[in-house]
């Protein structure tokens, strides 16, 4: 087996026919996943990816697919596509937004589908206390976990930027610690178990955030910073690539680039200028 020198981590949010921010259409997502399957890519789980960072070999064409927040459209549209292609992804879930109730229909069922609003409407619904209308339910989490299409990890409990809410650093650390502890407890009780994987809301973190996350038991921390992920790198600064609503040829070019450590480093440095 030819081993990967670098593993790209993709970042999606919405898969929905409602266009807008951080959204790819169902047809685009199906095209991406179909191309990955035809091109021979291995979609890793977080344990395989963690092993890669620790120095163990994974196949050359490996990728980790991640989603942020836990929107209903991930169940309605992304889950059946992943199931059809035998692929898997990671959903970083805001545990405080996940409600209860029966699983709703998805695109693989062949019947009427629930509405999947655009990103702005989702944020408004969450802010108004109507998260259940736009976020996955615990029953849907369980179904996706059982199907092997998604694994679920923490995106905190409240998705709050405590650095913006608390002027006092000690209060900021205390509130973040409480948030992370609540997320872990919620995962343990309702969402299949807590892990050491954490994705930062809005990609923000500082030294205080890192220290609190370590104390809470998180070891693999995901950013929104683009770059190549290499064996032996700092597992507290995992790079991810924002996926756009563009055809599979665009995705192919990005994956090829970020599998080449030197080229990825040069390209990332050029983009930061």
For each residue, the residues with C-beta under 8 A, 3 or more apart:
1: 57 59 60
2: 59 60
3: 57 58 59 60
4: 7 52 57 58 59 60 61 62 259
5: 60 230 259 260 261
6: 228 229 230 258 259 260 261 264
7: 4 44 49 52 58 62 63 64 229 259
8: 63 64 228 229 241 254 255 258 259
9: 49 63 64 65 66 222 229 238 239 240 241
10: 63 64 65 66 240 241 243
11: 66 67 68 224 240 241 242 243
12: 15 22 24 29 65 66 67 68 78 89 243
13: 22 23 67 68 69 71 119
14: 18 20 22 23 24 71 73 74 116 118 119 122
15: 12 23 24 25 26 29 73 74 77 78 81
16: 23 25 26 71 73 76 77 116 117 118
17: 25 26 77 116
18: 14 23 116 117 118 121
19: 23 25 118 245
20: 14 23 118 119 120
21: 118 119 120
22: 12 13 14 119 242
23: 13 14 15 16 18 19 20 118 119 245
24: 12 14 15 28 29 32 243 244 245
25: 15 16 17 19 28 29 245
26: 15 16 17 29 30 77 81 107
27: 30 31
28: 24 25 31 32 245 246 247
29: 12 15 24 25 26 32 33 77 78 81
30: 26 27 33 34 81
31: 27 28 34 35 247 248
32: 24 28 29 35 36 243 248 251
33: 29 30 36 37 81 82 84 85 87
34: 30 31 37 38 85 248
35: 31 32 38 39 248 251 252
36: 32 33 39 41 43 63 85 87 251
37: 33 34 41 85 86 87
38: 34 35
39: 35 36 61 252
40: 61
41: 36 37 61 62 63 255
42: 58 59 61 62 63
43: 36 62 63 64 65 87 88 89
44: 7 48 49 52 58 62 63 64
45: 48 49 88 90 151
46: 49 50 64 90 151 153 195 197 220
47: 50 51
48: 44 45 51 52 58 62
49: 7 9 44 45 46 52 53 58 64 229
50: 46 47 53 54 220 235
51: 47 48 54 56 58
52: 4 7 44 48 49 55 56 57 58 62 229 231
53: 49 50 220 229 231 232 233 235 238
54: 50 51 231 232
55: 52 231 232
56: 51 52
57: 1 3 4 52
58: 3 4 7 42 44 48 49 51 52 62
59: 1 2 3 4 42 62
60: 1 2 3 4 5 259
61: 4 39 40 41 42 259
62: 4 7 41 42 43 44 48 52 58 59
63: 7 8 9 10 36 41 42 43 44 255
64: 7 8 9 10 43 44 46 49 90
65: 9 10 12 43 87 88 89 90
66: 9 10 11 12 89 90 91 92 199 222 240
67: 11 12 13 70 71 74 78 89 90 91 92 150
68: 11 12 13 92 155 199
69: 13 92 93 94 97 135 155 159
70: 67 74 91 92 93 94 97 98 135 136 155
71: 13 14 16 67 74 116 122 134 135 136
72: 75 76 104 114 116 133 134 135 136 140
73: 14 15 16 76 77 78 116
74: 14 15 67 70 71 77 78 79 91 136 150
75: 72 78 79 103 104 106 136 140 143 144
76: 16 72 73 79 104 105 106 107 113 114 116
77: 15 16 17 26 29 73 74 80 81 106 107 116
78: 12 15 29 67 73 74 75 81 82 89 149
79: 74 75 76 82 83 106 108 144 147 149 150
80: 77 83 84 106 107 108
81: 15 26 29 30 33 77 78 84 85 107
82: 33 78 79 85 87 88 89 149 150
83: 79 80 86 108 147 149
84: 33 80 81 108
85: 33 34 36 37 81 82
86: 37 83
87: 33 36 37 43 65 82 149
88: 43 45 65 82 148 149 150 151
89: 12 43 65 66 67 78 82 149 150 151
90: 45 46 64 65 66 67 150 151 152 153 197
91: 66 67 70 74 136 144 150 151 152 153
92: 66 67 68 69 70 153 154 155 197 198 199 222
93: 69 70 97 98 136 141 152 153 154 155 191
94: 69 70 97 98 135 155 156 157 158 159 201
95: 98 154 155 156 157 182 183 186 187 190 191
96: 157 158 159 182 183 186
97: 69 70 93 94 126 131 135 159
98: 70 93 94 95 131 135 136 137 138 141 186 190 191
99: 131 132 135 137 138
100: 137 138 139
101: 132 137 139
102: 137 139
103: 75 137 139 140 143
104: 72 75 76 114 137 140
105: 76 109 111 112 113 114
106: 75 76 77 79 80 109 113
107: 26 76 77 80 81 113
108: 79 80 83 84
109: 105 106
110:
111: 105
112: 105
113: 76 105 106 107 116
114: 72 76 104 105
115: 133
116: 14 16 17 18 71 72 73 76 77 113 134
117: 16 18 121 122 125 133 134
118: 14 16 18 19 20 21 23 121 122
119: 13 14 20 21 22 23 122 123
120: 20 21 123 124
121: 18 117 118 124 125 134
122: 14 71 117 118 119 125 126 134 135
123: 119 120 126 127
124: 120 121 127 128
125: 117 121 122 128 130 131 133 134
126: 97 122 123 129 130 131 134 135
127: 123 124
128: 124 125
129: 126
130: 125 126 133 134
131: 97 98 99 125 126 134 135
132: 99 101 135 137
133: 72 115 117 125 130
134: 71 72 116 117 121 122 125 126 130 131
135: 69 70 71 72 94 97 98 99 122 126 131 132
136: 70 71 72 74 75 91 93 98 140 141 144
137: 98 99 100 101 102 103 104 132 140 141
138: 98 99 100 141 142 190 191
139: 100 101 102 103 142 143
140: 72 75 103 104 136 137 143 144
141: 93 98 136 137 138 144 145 150 152 191 192
142: 138 139 145 146 192
143: 75 103 139 140 146 147
144: 75 79 91 136 140 141 147 149 150 152
145: 141 142 148 150 151 152 192
146: 142 143
147: 79 83 143 144
148: 88 145
149: 78 79 82 83 87 88 89 144
150: 67 74 79 82 88 89 90 91 141 144 145
151: 45 46 88 89 90 91 145
152: 90 91 93 141 144 145 187 191 192
153: 46 90 91 92 93 187 195 197 198 199
154: 92 93 95 157 180 183 184 187 194 195 197 198 199 218
155: 68 69 70 92 93 94 95 159 198 199 201
156: 94 95 159 160 179 180 183 198 200 201
157: 94 95 96 154 179 180 182 183 186
158: 94 96 179 182
159: 69 94 96 97 155 156 201
160: 156 165 175 179 201
161: 164 165 201 202 204
162: 165 166 172 175 176 179
163: 166 172 204 206 208 209
164: 161
165: 160 161 162 172 175
166: 162 163 169 171 172 175
167: 171
168: 171 172
169: 166 172 173 208
170: 173 174
171: 166 167 168 174 175
172: 162 163 165 166 168 169 175 176 208
173: 169 170 176 177 208 211 212
174: 170 171 177 178
175: 160 162 165 166 171 172 178 179
176: 162 172 173 179 180 208 209 212
177: 173 174 180 181 212 215 216
178: 174 175 181 182
179: 156 157 158 160 162 175 176 182 183
180: 154 156 157 176 177 183 184 198 212 213 216 218
181: 177 178 184 185 216
182: 95 96 157 158 178 179 185 186
183: 95 96 154 156 157 179 180 186 187 194
184: 154 180 181 187 188 194 216 217
185: 181 182 188 189 194
186: 95 96 98 157 182 183 189 190 191
187: 95 152 153 154 183 184 190 191 192 193 194 195
188: 184 185 193 194
189: 185 186
190: 95 98 138 186 187
191: 93 95 98 138 141 152 186 187
192: 141 142 145 152 187
193: 187 188
194: 154 183 184 185 187 188 217
195: 46 153 154 187
196: 217 218 219 220
197: 46 90 92 153 154 218 219 220 222
198: 92 153 154 155 156 180 213 218 220 221 222
199: 66 68 92 153 154 155 221 222
200: 156 203 204 205 209 221 222 223 224
201: 94 155 156 159 160 161 204
202: 161 224
203: 200 223 224 225
204: 161 163 200 201 209
205: 200 209 210 213 221 223
206: 163 209 210
207: 210 211
208: 163 169 172 173 176 211 212
209: 163 176 200 204 205 206 212 213
210: 205 206 207 213 214 221 236
211: 173 207 208 214 215
212: 173 176 177 180 208 209 215 216
213: 180 198 205 209 210 216 218 221 236
214: 210 211 217 218 219
215: 177 211 212
216: 177 180 181 184 212 213
217: 184 194 196 214
218: 154 180 196 197 198 213 214 221
219: 196 197 214 235 236
220: 46 50 53 196 197 198 235 236 238
221: 198 199 200 205 210 213 218 235 236 237 238
222: 9 66 92 197 198 199 200 238 240
223: 200 203 205 237 238 239 240
224: 11 200 202 203 240 242
225: 203 237 239 240
226: 239 240 241 242 258 268 271
227: 239 258 264 265 268
228: 6 8 239 258 259 260 261 264 265 268
229: 6 7 8 9 49 52 53 233 238 239
230: 5 6 233 261
231: 52 53 54 55
232: 53 54 55
233: 53 229 230 237
234: 237
235: 50 53 219 220 221 238
236: 210 213 219 220 221
237: 221 223 225 233 234
238: 9 53 220 221 222 223 229 235
239: 9 223 225 226 227 228 229
240: 9 10 11 66 222 223 224 225 226
241: 8 9 10 11 226 254 258
242: 11 22 224 226
243: 10 11 12 24 32 251
244: 24 250
245: 19 23 24 25 28
246: 28 250 251
247: 28 31 250 251
248: 31 32 34 35 251 252
249: 252 253
250: 244 246 247 253 254
251: 32 35 36 243 246 247 248 254 255
252: 35 39 248 249 255 256
253: 249 250 256 257
254: 8 241 250 251 257 258
255: 8 41 63 251 252 258 259
256: 252 253 259 260
257: 253 254 260 263 264 267
258: 6 8 226 227 228 241 254 255 264
259: 4 5 6 7 8 60 61 228 255 256 264
260: 5 6 228 256 257 263 264
261: 5 6 228 230 264 265
262: 265 266
263: 257 260 266 267
264: 6 227 228 257 258 259 260 261 267 268
265: 227 228 261 262 268 269
266: 262 263 269 270
267: 257 263 264 270 271
268: 226 227 228 264 265 271 272
269: 265 266 272 273
270: 266 267 273
271: 226 267 268
272: 268 269
273: 269 270
